[in-house]
Amino acid sequence: MTLTADRLTSEQAFHDRQAAERAATFRDRADLRFGDDDYLGHESWVRPAFAALGDVRGKAVLDYGCGHGMAAVVLARRGAAVTAFDLSPGYVREAEARAAANSVAGTFVVADGERLPFPDASFDAVWGNAVLHHLDLAVAGAELARVLKPGGVAVFCEPWGGNPVLEFARRHLPYPSKDRTPDEQPLRPRDLAPLRRVFPGLRVDGHQFFAMIGRVWKHRRVAAALGAADARLLRWAPGVGNWCRYVVITLPKG
């Protein structure tokens, strides 16, 4: 769905509130420092999604909806020339501060994912986490194709809505970090049609079928066992990916 003026304002205000709440917990620059594994290991899909970007050394990479800026820092540490944007000025400020605290460089701007303020063919790669499901994918997809260089790739991690049991839980059950904007919905297979038109090589990989239990049952050994079970199941029955909690969407530009 398109970000109308009212919805744009609502989304921006929601994420600015989140950024302000986070900012209140930071005592000094030390609170903004982190190691790569803190980000890459915080969810099971992040590391394989980063791998889909390939070697980013010396490449121009866009962090699309950068939020707290941790992905931008990891990309910069890997040698990328990073540009990052977010709709929320509060999150852009946090991302800038996090980059400075971790001694990496980047360009940070406030922008709307449906109206990117960048020239055509600006980026070798694009990274995004939990952002596409906020947008009109026909508009956003065209913008992604415009700013990507030929041979480039965009990789997005997104909540997935193919599992009706999970969707019931999302609507009705309490769990940590449930807060979300009023209009956002997990993506479903039919939602990807506009992206397939501009990225015919689009690929979707599911993550967390059994392992989604870890959202409510926090136990390291259990999480590891469930993750291993998922890896085996999805290798032999990839169709189960439609029932997973999250997907990694890879968009290669021919």
N, C-alpha and C positions, 0 to 999 in steps of 0.2 A: 504494500500500500504506500502511496506517495506521502511524503512528509509535507502536509498542508501547513499553512502558517500557524494555525492553532496547535496542531500536533507537533510541529517543530519546536514551538515554545514549551509545550508540555514535556517533551523528551529532554530538552535542554535543561529545564528546571529540575526534573527528576535526577538527572546525572550530576548536576551541580550540587544538589543536596547530598548525594552520596559522596562526592569529592570533598565537600565541606566537613562531613562527618569523619571521613578518613583523615583529613588534614588536622583535625583536632586531636588525633591520637599520636601525631608525630612530634616528638620532643626536640629532635635536632637531625642533622644530616645523617647521622649513624642509623636512624630508623629507616632511611630510604636505601641503604646499601643492602645488597643481596648477592648471592652466588647464582650462576646460571642454572644449577640443578634445582634451586628453590622455585624457579619458574617452570623449567622444562618438566619437572616431576610433579607439579602440583595437581595435574589431572593426567589420566593415562593416554589421552589422545594428543597432548601437546608435543611431545618429543617426536613421534612419527610424522606429525603435521609439519614440524620444522624441517624434518628430513626431506619432505616433499619439495621444499624450496630449493634444495640443492646447495651448492657452494656459493655463498653470497659475498665472498671476498671481492672487493673492488666494484661491487654492483650497486646500482641505485635501487633501494628498497623502500616501499611505502608501507608504513604501519597504519592500517586503515581502521580508524576508530580506536585510537591508541589507549584510551582509558588511563590506567595508572602508570603506563610507560615501561613496564617491565620487559615486554617483548622488544620494544625499541632499543633498550639497553643491551639485551642479549644479541640482537642483530648487529649493533654497533661493535660489540666485543668480537664478533665473528668477522669484522672487517668491512661491513656494508656501509655505504653512505646513506644514512637513514633520514627520511622525511616522515613525520608522524602528524596525524591530525585527529581531532575529535570535535564533536558537536558541542561539548561542554568546555567552556573556558576554565572551569575549576580543574577538570582532569588534565587539560593541557598544561596548566601551571604545575600540577603534581608531576606530570611526565617530564617537564623541563627540569624541575628540581631533582627528580630521581636521576636523570642523565648526569646532571652536575655532580651529585653526590657520589656517583659511580665513575666519575672521570671519563665520560664518553661524550662525543659530540653528536648533534642532530639538529634538524630544523623542525620546529613544532608550530603548528598553526591551528586556528579554530576554523572548521569547515563542515559542510554538509556532504555526506557520502553520495548524494544524488546530484551534487553540483560541485565537482572537484575543481579547485582553483589551480590546476596544473596543466602545462602544455601537453599536446599529443605526444605519445611515445616517450614519456618521461622516465619510466621505471622498468627495470629488468624483472622485478618480482614485487608482489603485494602480499602482505600478511594481514589477516583479520581474525578476531576472536569474538564470537557472539555479537555480531553487528548486522549481518545481512538480513536476519529475520526481523529487523526493525524497518526495512526499506522496501520500496517498490523495486522488484528485481529486474523489471524491464528497463527502468531508468538507470538503476545502479549498474546493471550489467553492461549497458552501452558505455557508461562512463569508465568502467574498469577496462573494457576493450580499448577505449580511446587512449587512456594514459599508459597502458602496457606496451612495451616494445614488442615487435614481432619475435617470436620464440620465447617470450616471457611467460611467467606463470603466476597465478594468484592462488593462494591457499587460505581457506576459511574453516574455522571450527564453529559449528553451529548446533544449537539444541534441535532435536528431531522429534517429530510428532507422529511417528508411525505406529506407536504402541498404545492402544486404547487404555490399558491398565495404568501405564505410566501417566497418560494424560489425565486420568481420573485422580491420580495421586497429586499431580501438579495443581489441579484445581481445588482439591478438597482436603488434602492432608498437610499438616505442618511439618516443615523440615528446615534445616539451616540454609540461609542465603536465598530464601524464596522470593524476596522483594523484587518486583519487576514493574515495568511501565504498564499502564492500563491496556494499551493497544497491542503489545507485542505477543506473538504466538510462535511456537516452534515451527520450523519448516516441515513441509511434507513433500512427497515426490512430485505432486502436481505443481508445486510452487517453483520448481527448478526449470520448468519449460522455457521461460524467457532467457535464462542463463544458457541453456543448451543451444538456443538459436545463435548466440554470439560466440559460444565456446563449445563447439560440437564434440570436443574431446573430454568434456566434463566427466569427472569420476567422483563417486561417493563411497566412502568407507565408514562403516559403523564402528562405534566404540561404546563399551559398557552395556552389556546385556545382563549377565549375572552380576557384574561388578557395580551396577547401579545400587545394589543393596548397601554398598559402602556409604551412601549418602546418609543413611539412618543408623547403620551399625558400624561404628568406628573401631576397627581392630586391624592392626597391620598384617598379621598372618592371614586373617580371613580375606583381606583385600588382595593380598598377593595370590592366594589360591583362586579367588574368583577371577582375577585378571588372567591367570594362566588358563583357566577353563574357557574364558572368552576367546583367547587367542586360538585355542584349538578349535572351538566351535565355529568361529568366523572363518577360519582357514578352510574348513571342510563344508560349511554351509553358509556361504556369503549372504544368502537371502535373509538370514537372521539379522543382518545389519539394519533392516527396516524397522526392527523392534528395539533397536538400541536407544540409549539416552542421548547420545551425541553423534554427529557425523563430521568427518573431515571432507570438505569439498575442494577438489583440485581442478583449476581452470587453466589449461594450457592455451596460449594464444599461438595459432599456427602462423 
